Amino acid sequence: MAENLIAAVLGKAAEEALETAVQAYLQKKISRKDFQTALLLVIVKMMGDMNKKLDIANKRLDDVNRKLDDIKMDVAAIKENMARAREELLRVRENIASVGIRI
């Protein structure tokens, strides 16, 4: 029976596996030791599920970080272009001031 329970625990979602283990223990279908083993398996399964979710979240965060880095580079390029435009505008103003405008 314990082997069947272990197979059932491994083949189900953690919450469903926990319910299966509890029901089997309450119905005296498994020993206390087998129940404890099943609980440990459920805990390990839950930890594995959580690790998968954390991996997905980390991948998403990495994507966001890459996008933020791209935005930072774009902003730096815009700032550089604005600085060049200001310099050019100052040169144009100086040229206009030095030539003077005659009507």
Backbone atoms as SQL, in Angstrom:
CREATE TABLE atoms (id INTEGER PRIMARY KEY, chain TEXT, resi INTEGER, resn TEXT, atom TEXT, x REAL, y REAL, z REAL);
INSERT INTO atoms VALUES
  (1, 'A', 1, 'MET', 'N', 0.824, -1.204, 0.000),
  (2, 'A', 1, 'MET', 'CA', 0.000, 0.000, 0.000),
  (3, 'A', 1, 'MET', 'C', 0.857, 1.253, 0.000),
  (4, 'A', 2, 'ALA', 'N', 1.976, 1.222, 0.733),
  (5, 'A', 2, 'ALA', 'CA', 2.842, 2.399, 0.825),
  (6, 'A', 2, 'ALA', 'C', 3.403, 2.765, -0.543),
  (7, 'A', 3, 'GLU', 'N', 3.787, 1.759, -1.334),
  (8, 'A', 3, 'GLU', 'CA', 4.318, 2.036, -2.667),
  (9, 'A', 3, 'GLU', 'C', 3.259, 2.704, -3.539),
  (10, 'A', 4, 'ASN', 'N', 2.019, 2.235, -3.410),
  (11, 'A', 4, 'ASN', 'CA', 0.923, 2.845, -4.170),
  (12, 'A', 4, 'ASN', 'C', 0.702, 4.290, -3.739),
  (13, 'A', 5, 'LEU', 'N', 0.796, 4.537, -2.432),
  (14, 'A', 5, 'LEU', 'CA', 0.609, 5.894, -1.920),
  (15, 'A', 5, 'LEU', 'C', 1.725, 6.807, -2.424),
  (16, 'A', 6, 'ILE', 'N', 2.953, 6.299, -2.375),
  (17, 'A', 6, 'ILE', 'CA', 4.082, 7.104, -2.857),
  (18, 'A', 6, 'ILE', 'C', 3.897, 7.428, -4.330),
  (19, 'A', 7, 'ALA', 'N', 3.500, 6.459, -5.115),
  (20, 'A', 7, 'ALA', 'CA', 3.245, 6.703, -6.538),
  (21, 'A', 7, 'ALA', 'C', 2.123, 7.714, -6.714),
  (22, 'A', 8, 'ALA', 'N', 1.095, 7.609, -5.884),
  (23, 'A', 8, 'ALA', 'CA', -0.027, 8.554, -5.968),
  (24, 'A', 8, 'ALA', 'C', 0.423, 9.956, -5.587),
  (25, 'A', 9, 'VAL', 'N', 1.253, 10.054, -4.549),
  (26, 'A', 9, 'VAL', 'CA', 1.744, 11.361, -4.106),
  (27, 'A', 9, 'VAL', 'C', 2.579, 12.006, -5.204),
  (28, 'A', 10, 'LEU', 'N', 3.447, 11.234, -5.807),
  (29, 'A', 10, 'LEU', 'CA', 4.333, 11.786, -6.836),
  (30, 'A', 10, 'LEU', 'C', 3.579, 12.152, -8.111),
  (31, 'A', 11, 'GLY', 'N', 2.456, 11.505, -8.349),
  (32, 'A', 11, 'GLY', 'CA', 1.711, 11.752, -9.578),
  (33, 'A', 11, 'GLY', 'C', 0.655, 12.834, -9.471),
  (34, 'A', 12, 'LYS', 'N', 0.490, 13.447, -8.309),
  (35, 'A', 12, 'LYS', 'CA', -0.582, 14.430, -8.116),
  (36, 'A', 12, 'LYS', 'C', -0.015, 15.785, -7.732),
  (37, 'A', 13, 'ALA', 'N', -0.877, 16.772, -7.790),
  (38, 'A', 13, 'ALA', 'CA', -0.513, 18.090, -7.265),
  (39, 'A', 13, 'ALA', 'C', -0.331, 17.956, -5.758),
  (40, 'A', 14, 'ALA', 'N', 0.478, 18.815, -5.185),
  (41, 'A', 14, 'ALA', 'CA', 0.836, 18.700, -3.770),
  (42, 'A', 14, 'ALA', 'C', -0.387, 18.696, -2.858),
  (43, 'A', 15, 'GLU', 'N', -1.336, 19.583, -3.107),
  (44, 'A', 15, 'GLU', 'CA', -2.520, 19.652, -2.242),
  (45, 'A', 15, 'GLU', 'C', -3.342, 18.369, -2.333),
  (46, 'A', 16, 'GLU', 'N', -3.488, 17.866, -3.542),
  (47, 'A', 16, 'GLU', 'CA', -4.248, 16.629, -3.747),
  (48, 'A', 16, 'GLU', 'C', -3.503, 15.443, -3.126),
  (49, 'A', 17, 'ALA', 'N', -2.189, 15.444, -3.247),
  (50, 'A', 17, 'ALA', 'CA', -1.386, 14.374, -2.656),
  (51, 'A', 17, 'ALA', 'C', -1.497, 14.389, -1.135),
  (52, 'A', 18, 'LEU', 'N', -1.513, 15.578, -0.559),
  (53, 'A', 18, 'LEU', 'CA', -1.669, 15.697, 0.894),
  (54, 'A', 18, 'LEU', 'C', -3.022, 15.137, 1.328),
  (55, 'A', 19, 'GLU', 'N', -4.063, 15.489, 0.597),
  (56, 'A', 19, 'GLU', 'CA', -5.406, 14.981, 0.911),
  (57, 'A', 19, 'GLU', 'C', -5.436, 13.456, 0.815),
  (58, 'A', 20, 'THR', 'N', -4.801, 12.904, -0.208),
  (59, 'A', 20, 'THR', 'CA', -4.750, 11.448, -0.376),
  (60, 'A', 20, 'THR', 'C', -4.050, 10.791, 0.809),
  (61, 'A', 21, 'ALA', 'N', -2.916, 11.364, 1.221),
  (62, 'A', 21, 'ALA', 'CA', -2.161, 10.796, 2.345),
  (63, 'A', 21, 'ALA', 'C', -2.962, 10.872, 3.638),
  (64, 'A', 22, 'VAL', 'N', -3.598, 11.990, 3.885),
  (65, 'A', 22, 'VAL', 'CA', -4.389, 12.156, 5.113),
  (66, 'A', 22, 'VAL', 'C', -5.546, 11.164, 5.132),
  (67, 'A', 23, 'GLN', 'N', -6.260, 11.055, 4.018),
  (68, 'A', 23, 'GLN', 'CA', -7.393, 10.125, 3.962),
  (69, 'A', 23, 'GLN', 'C', -6.939, 8.680, 4.173),
  (70, 'A', 24, 'ALA', 'N', -5.821, 8.313, 3.546),
  (71, 'A', 24, 'ALA', 'CA', -5.321, 6.944, 3.708),
  (72, 'A', 24, 'ALA', 'C', -4.941, 6.679, 5.158),
  (73, 'A', 25, 'TYR', 'N', -4.339, 7.644, 5.805),
  (74, 'A', 25, 'TYR', 'CA', -3.945, 7.469, 7.209),
  (75, 'A', 25, 'TYR', 'C', -5.169, 7.406, 8.118),
  (76, 'A', 26, 'LEU', 'N', -6.134, 8.307, 7.891),
  (77, 'A', 26, 'LEU', 'CA', -7.335, 8.318, 8.725),
  (78, 'A', 26, 'LEU', 'C', -8.147, 7.038, 8.567),
  (79, 'A', 27, 'GLN', 'N', -8.115, 6.467, 7.375),
  (80, 'A', 27, 'GLN', 'CA', -8.853, 5.226, 7.128),
  (81, 'A', 27, 'GLN', 'C', -8.026, 3.994, 7.501),
  (82, 'A', 28, 'LYS', 'N', -6.897, 4.229, 8.147),
  (83, 'A', 28, 'LYS', 'CA', -6.012, 3.154, 8.619),
  (84, 'A', 28, 'LYS', 'C', -5.503, 2.276, 7.474),
  (85, 'A', 29, 'LYS', 'N', -5.367, 2.852, 6.286),
  (86, 'A', 29, 'LYS', 'CA', -4.851, 2.094, 5.144),
  (87, 'A', 29, 'LYS', 'C', -3.329, 2.107, 5.104),
  (88, 'A', 30, 'ILE', 'N', -2.721, 3.059, 5.822),
  (89, 'A', 30, 'ILE', 'CA', -1.262, 3.127, 5.866),
  (90, 'A', 30, 'ILE', 'C', -0.813, 3.332, 7.309),
  (91, 'A', 31, 'SER', 'N', 0.431, 2.942, 7.565),
  (92, 'A', 31, 'SER', 'CA', 0.991, 3.106, 8.915),
  (93, 'A', 31, 'SER', 'C', 1.410, 4.565, 9.129),
  (94, 'A', 32, 'ARG', 'N', 1.697, 4.854, 10.384),
  (95, 'A', 32, 'ARG', 'CA', 2.140, 6.213, 10.719),
  (96, 'A', 32, 'ARG', 'C', 3.451, 6.542, 9.993),
  (97, 'A', 33, 'LYS', 'N', 4.340, 5.550, 9.931),
  (98, 'A', 33, 'LYS', 'CA', 5.625, 5.757, 9.253),
  (99, 'A', 33, 'LYS', 'C', 5.406, 6.061, 7.771),
  (100, 'A', 34, 'ASP', 'N', 4.519, 5.309, 7.130),
  (101, 'A', 34, 'ASP', 'CA', 4.217, 5.564, 5.717),
  (102, 'A', 34, 'ASP', 'C', 3.561, 6.934, 5.536),
  (103, 'A', 35, 'PHE', 'N', 2.729, 7.317, 6.499),
  (104, 'A', 35, 'PHE', 'CA', 2.092, 8.640, 6.446),
  (105, 'A', 35, 'PHE', 'C', 3.154, 9.736, 6.540),
  (106, 'A', 36, 'GLN', 'N', 4.107, 9.557, 7.458),
  (107, 'A', 36, 'GLN', 'CA', 5.185, 10.541, 7.590),
  (108, 'A', 36, 'GLN', 'C', 6.019, 10.616, 6.309),
  (109, 'A', 37, 'THR', 'N', 6.271, 9.458, 5.719),
  (110, 'A', 37, 'THR', 'CA', 7.004, 9.429, 4.451),
  (111, 'A', 37, 'THR', 'C', 6.229, 10.177, 3.378),
  (112, 'A', 38, 'ALA', 'N', 4.930, 9.933, 3.334),
  (113, 'A', 38, 'ALA', 'CA', 4.094, 10.622, 2.349),
  (114, 'A', 38, 'ALA', 'C', 4.104, 12.130, 2.590),
  (115, 'A', 39, 'LEU', 'N', 4.046, 12.543, 3.858),
  (116, 'A', 39, 'LEU', 'CA', 4.097, 13.979, 4.174),
  (117, 'A', 39, 'LEU', 'C', 5.416, 14.593, 3.724),
  (118, 'A', 40, 'LEU', 'N', 6.506, 13.877, 3.958),
  (119, 'A', 40, 'LEU', 'CA', 7.804, 14.380, 3.500),
  (120, 'A', 40, 'LEU', 'C', 7.832, 14.517, 1.981),
  (121, 'A', 41, 'LEU', 'N', 7.261, 13.538, 1.299),
  (122, 'A', 41, 'LEU', 'CA', 7.201, 13.617, -0.165),
  (123, 'A', 41, 'LEU', 'C', 6.366, 14.810, -0.620),
  (124, 'A', 42, 'VAL', 'N', 5.262, 15.049, 0.078),
  (125, 'A', 42, 'VAL', 'CA', 4.418, 16.201, -0.259),
  (126, 'A', 42, 'VAL', 'C', 5.199, 17.499, -0.054),
  (127, 'A', 43, 'ILE', 'N', 5.935, 17.580, 1.048),
  (128, 'A', 43, 'ILE', 'CA', 6.726, 18.786, 1.320),
  (129, 'A', 43, 'ILE', 'C', 7.778, 18.984, 0.236),
  (130, 'A', 44, 'VAL', 'N', 8.462, 17.904, -0.120),
  (131, 'A', 44, 'VAL', 'CA', 9.477, 17.994, -1.178),
  (132, 'A', 44, 'VAL', 'C', 8.833, 18.412, -2.493),
  (133, 'A', 45, 'LYS', 'N', 7.661, 17.856, -2.773),
  (134, 'A', 45, 'LYS', 'CA', 6.945, 18.207, -4.004),
  (135, 'A', 45, 'LYS', 'C', 6.555, 19.682, -3.989),
  (136, 'A', 46, 'MET', 'N', 6.063, 20.159, -2.843),
  (137, 'A', 46, 'MET', 'CA', 5.689, 21.577, -2.735),
  (138, 'A', 46, 'MET', 'C', 6.915, 22.476, -2.933),
  (139, 'A', 47, 'MET', 'N', 8.038, 22.069, -2.367),
  (140, 'A', 47, 'MET', 'CA', 9.266, 22.848, -2.537),
  (141, 'A', 47, 'MET', 'C', 9.688, 22.867, -4.005),
  (142, 'A', 48, 'GLY', 'N', 9.553, 21.734, -4.668),
  (143, 'A', 48, 'GLY', 'CA', 9.878, 21.674, -6.096),
  (144, 'A', 48, 'GLY', 'C', 8.967, 22.574, -6.909),
  (145, 'A', 49, 'ASP', 'N', 7.671, 22.543, -6.593),
  (146, 'A', 49, 'ASP', 'CA', 6.719, 23.419, -7.290),
  (147, 'A', 49, 'ASP', 'C', 7.062, 24.886, -7.057),
  (148, 'A', 50, 'MET', 'N', 7.426, 25.214, -5.825),
  (149, 'A', 50, 'MET', 'CA', 7.783, 26.596, -5.506),
  (150, 'A', 50, 'MET', 'C', 9.053, 27.004, -6.246),
  (151, 'A', 51, 'ASN', 'N', 10.014, 26.090, -6.338),
  (152, 'A', 51, 'ASN', 'CA', 11.245, 26.396, -7.073),
  (153, 'A', 51, 'ASN', 'C', 10.957, 26.670, -8.543),
  (154, 'A', 52, 'LYS', 'N', 10.036, 25.902, -9.120),
  (155, 'A', 52, 'LYS', 'CA', 9.661, 26.150, -10.519),
  (156, 'A', 52, 'LYS', 'C', 9.053, 27.537, -10.671),
  (157, 'A', 53, 'LYS', 'N', 8.177, 27.902, -9.741),
  (158, 'A', 53, 'LYS', 'CA', 7.559, 29.229, -9.793),
  (159, 'A', 53, 'LYS', 'C', 8.606, 30.325, -9.616),
  (160, 'A', 54, 'LEU', 'N', 9.558, 30.096, -8.716),
  (161, 'A', 54, 'LEU', 'CA', 10.627, 31.073, -8.512),
  (162, 'A', 54, 'LEU', 'C', 11.506, 31.201, -9.752),
  (163, 'A', 55, 'ASP', 'N', 11.773, 30.077, -10.417),
  (164, 'A', 55, 'ASP', 'CA', 12.554, 30.129, -11.655),
  (165, 'A', 55, 'ASP', 'C', 11.844, 30.958, -12.713),
  (166, 'A', 56, 'ILE', 'N', 10.538, 30.758, -12.834),
  (167, 'A', 56, 'ILE', 'CA', 9.758, 31.532, -13.802),
  (168, 'A', 56, 'ILE', 'C', 9.804, 33.011, -13.449),
  (169, 'A', 57, 'ALA', 'N', 9.634, 33.319, -12.167),
  (170, 'A', 57, 'ALA', 'CA', 9.676, 34.721, -11.726),
  (171, 'A', 57, 'ALA', 'C', 11.053, 35.327, -11.980),
  (172, 'A', 58, 'ASN', 'N', 12.111, 34.558, -11.731),
  (173, 'A', 58, 'ASN', 'CA', 13.465, 35.059, -11.980),
  (174, 'A', 58, 'ASN', 'C', 13.707, 35.324, -13.460),
  (175, 'A', 59, 'LYS', 'N', 13.192, 34.454, -14.317),
  (176, 'A', 59, 'LYS', 'CA', 13.334, 34.679, -15.763),
  (177, 'A', 59, 'LYS', 'C', 12.611, 35.952, -16.172),
  (178, 'A', 60, 'ARG', 'N', 11.436, 36.163, -15.613),
  (179, 'A', 60, 'ARG', 'CA', 10.695, 37.391, -15.929),
  (180, 'A', 60, 'ARG', 'C', 11.451, 38.620, -15.439),
  (181, 'A', 61, 'LEU', 'N', 12.015, 38.533, -14.241),
  (182, 'A', 61, 'LEU', 'CA', 12.803, 39.654, -13.709),
  (183, 'A', 61, 'LEU', 'C', 14.039, 39.914, -14.569),
  (184, 'A', 62, 'ASP', 'N', 14.670, 38.850, -15.045),
  (185, 'A', 62, 'ASP', 'CA', 15.816, 39.027, -15.937),
  (186, 'A', 62, 'ASP', 'C', 15.401, 39.743, -17.216),
  (187, 'A', 63, 'ASP', 'N', 14.235, 39.369, -17.757),
  (188, 'A', 63, 'ASP', 'CA', 13.724, 40.048, -18.953),
  (189, 'A', 63, 'ASP', 'C', 13.484, 41.526, -18.675),
  (190, 'A', 64, 'VAL', 'N', 12.895, 41.821, -17.528),
  (191, 'A', 64, 'VAL', 'CA', 12.637, 43.219, -17.156),
  (192, 'A', 64, 'VAL', 'C', 13.954, 43.975, -17.007),
  (193, 'A', 65, 'ASN', 'N', 14.941, 43.341, -16.380),
  (194, 'A', 65, 'ASN', 'CA', 16.243, 43.993, -16.218),
  (195, 'A', 65, 'ASN', 'C', 16.896, 44.284, -17.565),
  (196, 'A', 66, 'ARG', 'N', 16.788, 43.343, -18.505),
  (197, 'A', 66, 'ARG', 'CA', 17.339, 43.580, -19.846),
  (198, 'A', 66, 'ARG', 'C', 16.631, 44.748, -20.516),
  (199, 'A', 67, 'LYS', 'N', 15.318, 44.790, -20.383),
  (200, 'A', 67, 'LYS', 'CA', 14.566, 45.894, -20.981),
  (201, 'A', 67, 'LYS', 'C', 14.938, 47.223, -20.337),
  (202, 'A', 68, 'LEU', 'N', 15.121, 47.231, -19.023),
  (203, 'A', 68, 'LEU', 'CA', 15.539, 48.457, -18.338),
  (204, 'A', 68, 'LEU', 'C', 16.929, 48.891, -18.794),
  (205, 'A', 69, 'ASP', 'N', 17.824, 47.936, -18.993),
  (206, 'A', 69, 'ASP', 'CA', 19.153, 48.274, -19.503),
  (207, 'A', 69, 'ASP', 'C', 19.058, 48.890, -20.895),
  (208, 'A', 70, 'ASP', 'N', 18.184, 48.324, -21.733),
  (209, 'A', 70, 'ASP', 'CA', 17.981, 48.890, -23.072),
  (210, 'A', 70, 'ASP', 'C', 17.456, 50.321, -22.980),
  (211, 'A', 71, 'ILE', 'N', 16.519, 50.538, -22.075),
  (212, 'A', 71, 'ILE', 'CA', 15.956, 51.884, -21.893),
  (213, 'A', 71, 'ILE', 'C', 17.040, 52.845, -21.412),
  (214, 'A', 72, 'LYS', 'N', 17.889, 52.390, -20.484),
  (215, 'A', 72, 'LYS', 'CA', 18.983, 53.240, -19.994),
  (216, 'A', 72, 'LYS', 'C', 19.904, 53.642, -21.142),
  (217, 'A', 73, 'MET', 'N', 20.209, 52.679, -22.021),
  (218, 'A', 73, 'MET', 'CA', 21.069, 53.000, -23.164),
  (219, 'A', 73, 'MET', 'C', 20.378, 53.984, -24.097),
  (220, 'A', 74, 'ASP', 'N', 19.078, 53.808, -24.305),
  (221, 'A', 74, 'ASP', 'CA', 18.328, 54.741, -25.150),
  (222, 'A', 74, 'ASP', 'C', 18.329, 56.138, -24.547),
  (223, 'A', 75, 'VAL', 'N', 18.122, 56.234, -23.252),
  (224, 'A', 75, 'VAL', 'CA', 18.116, 57.536, -22.575),
  (225, 'A', 75, 'VAL', 'C', 19.494, 58.185, -22.679),
  (226, 'A', 76, 'ALA', 'N', 20.550, 57.398, -22.516),
  (227, 'A', 76, 'ALA', 'CA', 21.907, 57.940, -22.632),
  (228, 'A', 76, 'ALA', 'C', 22.145, 58.476, -24.041),
  (229, 'A', 77, 'ALA', 'N', 21.679, 57.751, -25.049),
  (230, 'A', 77, 'ALA', 'CA', 21.833, 58.211, -26.433),
  (231, 'A', 77, 'ALA', 'C', 21.047, 59.496, -26.663),
  (232, 'A', 78, 'ILE', 'N', 19.860, 59.575, -26.108),
  (233, 'A', 78, 'ILE', 'CA', 19.039, 60.791, -26.249),
  (234, 'A', 78, 'ILE', 'C', 19.732, 61.972, -25.582),
  (235, 'A', 79, 'LYS', 'N', 20.284, 61.758, -24.399),
  (236, 'A', 79, 'LYS', 'CA', 20.997, 62.834, -23.700),
  (237, 'A', 79, 'LYS', 'C', 22.186, 63.308, -24.524),
  (238, 'A', 80, 'GLU', 'N', 22.895, 62.373, -25.106),
  (239, 'A', 80, 'GLU', 'CA', 24.047, 62.728, -25.939),
  (240, 'A', 80, 'GLU', 'C', 23.604, 63.528, -27.160),
  (241, 'A', 81, 'ASN', 'N', 22.531, 63.101, -27.791),
  (242, 'A', 81, 'ASN', 'CA', 22.005, 63.834, -28.949),
  (243, 'A', 81, 'ASN', 'C', 21.540, 65.232, -28.554),
  (244, 'A', 82, 'MET', 'N', 20.916, 65.345, -27.388),
  (245, 'A', 82, 'MET', 'CA', 20.466, 66.661, -26.921),
  (246, 'A', 82, 'MET', 'C', 21.661, 67.571, -26.654),
  (247, 'A', 83, 'ALA', 'N', 22.732, 67.023, -26.092),
  (248, 'A', 83, 'ALA', 'CA', 23.932, 67.826, -25.833),
  (249, 'A', 83, 'ALA', 'C', 24.524, 68.324, -27.143),
  (250, 'A', 84, 'ARG', 'N', 24.578, 67.452, -28.146),
  (251, 'A', 84, 'ARG', 'CA', 25.077, 67.876, -29.466),
  (252, 'A', 84, 'ARG', 'C', 24.185, 68.948, -30.068),
  (253, 'A', 85, 'ALA', 'N', 22.874, 68.770, -29.933),
  (254, 'A', 85, 'ALA', 'CA', 21.934, 69.753, -30.483),
  (255, 'A', 85, 'ALA', 'C', 22.104, 71.101, -29.788),
  (256, 'A', 86, 'ARG', 'N', 22.321, 71.092, -28.487),
  (257, 'A', 86, 'ARG', 'CA', 22.553, 72.350, -27.755),
  (258, 'A', 86, 'ARG', 'C', 23.819, 73.043, -28.247),
  (259, 'A', 87, 'GLU', 'N', 24.882, 72.236, -28.420),
  (260, 'A', 87, 'GLU', 'CA', 26.133, 72.809, -28.926),
  (261, 'A', 87, 'GLU', 'C', 25.930, 73.431, -30.306),
  (262, 'A', 88, 'GLU', 'N', 25.230, 72.727, -31.154),
  (263, 'A', 88, 'GLU', 'CA', 24.960, 73.244, -32.507),
  (264, 'A', 88, 'GLU', 'C', 24.119, 74.511, -32.434),
  (265, 'A', 89, 'LEU', 'N', 23.131, 74.533, -31.572),
  (266, 'A', 89, 'LEU', 'CA', 22.289, 75.718, -31.404),
  (267, 'A', 89, 'LEU', 'C', 23.118, 76.900, -30.916),
  (268, 'A', 90, 'LEU', 'N', 24.036, 76.660, -29.991),
  (269, 'A', 90, 'LEU', 'CA', 24.914, 77.732, -29.517),
  (270, 'A', 90, 'LEU', 'C', 25.785, 78.266, -30.653),
  (271, 'A', 91, 'ARG', 'N', 26.307, 77.373, -31.495),
  (272, 'A', 91, 'ARG', 'CA', 27.103, 77.821, -32.649),
  (273, 'A', 91, 'ARG', 'C', 26.272, 78.666, -33.599),
  (274, 'A', 92, 'VAL', 'N', 25.045, 78.235, -33.836),
  (275, 'A', 92, 'VAL', 'CA', 24.163, 78.999, -34.729),
  (276, 'A', 92, 'VAL', 'C', 23.884, 80.373, -34.130),
  (277, 'A', 93, 'ARG', 'N', 23.605, 80.431, -32.846),
  (278, 'A', 93, 'ARG', 'CA', 23.356, 81.724, -32.184),
  (279, 'A', 93, 'ARG', 'C', 24.589, 82.630, -32.279),
  (280, 'A', 94, 'GLU', 'N', 25.764, 82.040, -32.047),
  (281, 'A', 94, 'GLU', 'CA', 26.996, 82.822, -32.142),
  (282, 'A', 94, 'GLU', 'C', 27.196, 83.354, -33.555),
  (283, 'A', 95, 'ASN', 'N', 26.917, 82.516, -34.546),
  (284, 'A', 95, 'ASN', 'CA', 27.047, 82.955, -35.942),
  (285, 'A', 95, 'ASN', 'C', 26.070, 84.079, -36.252),
  (286, 'A', 96, 'ILE', 'N', 24.856, 83.940, -35.787),
  (287, 'A', 96, 'ILE', 'CA', 23.850, 84.985, -36.022),
  (288, 'A', 96, 'ILE', 'C', 24.280, 86.275, -35.335),
  (289, 'A', 97, 'ALA', 'N', 24.772, 86.162, -34.110),
  (290, 'A', 97, 'ALA', 'CA', 25.198, 87.353, -33.363),
  (291, 'A', 97, 'ALA', 'C', 26.408, 88.008, -34.016),
  (292, 'A', 98, 'SER', 'N', 27.330, 87.218, -34.538),
  (293, 'A', 98, 'SER', 'CA', 28.530, 87.795, -35.136),
  (294, 'A', 98, 'SER', 'C', 28.253, 88.424, -36.495),
  (295, 'A', 99, 'VAL', 'N', 27.345, 87.855, -37.248),
  (296, 'A', 99, 'VAL', 'CA', 27.018, 88.390, -38.565),
  (297, 'A', 99, 'VAL', 'C', 26.079, 89.569, -38.422),
  (298, 'A', 100, 'GLY', 'N', 25.186, 89.483, -37.523),
  (299, 'A', 100, 'GLY', 'CA', 24.178, 90.531, -37.363),
  (300, 'A', 100, 'GLY', 'C', 23.148, 90.394, -38.467),
  (301, 'A', 101, 'ILE', 'N', 21.980, 90.757, -38.165),
  (302, 'A', 101, 'ILE', 'CA', 20.906, 90.656, -39.154),
  (303, 'A', 101, 'ILE', 'C', 20.583, 92.062, -39.619),
  (304, 'A', 102, 'ARG', 'N', 20.692, 92.266, -40.950),
  (305, 'A', 102, 'ARG', 'CA', 20.373, 93.575, -41.519),
  (306, 'A', 102, 'ARG', 'C', 19.105, 93.458, -42.331),
  (307, 'A', 103, 'ILE', 'N', 18.313, 94.424, -42.192),
  (308, 'A', 103, 'ILE', 'CA', 17.065, 94.426, -42.956),
  (309, 'A', 103, 'ILE', 'C', 17.150, 95.467, -44.033);
